[in-house]
Amino acid sequence: MKGTGRHTLGILLMVIIVLEAIYFLLTASWLPWR
């Protein structure tokens, strides 16, 4: 059970990055870029 902490950390990081990307895309599509 040495790599479990690292594994869960990596999964958490990936989930956070995906959520951030989705949130950014949603807000960017709403904001006027002109």
Summary of the structure (lengths in Angstrom):
residues: 34
radius of gyration: 15.1
end to end distance: 52.2
largest distance: 52.2
contacts: 53
relative contact order: 0.10
helix: 79%
strand: 0%
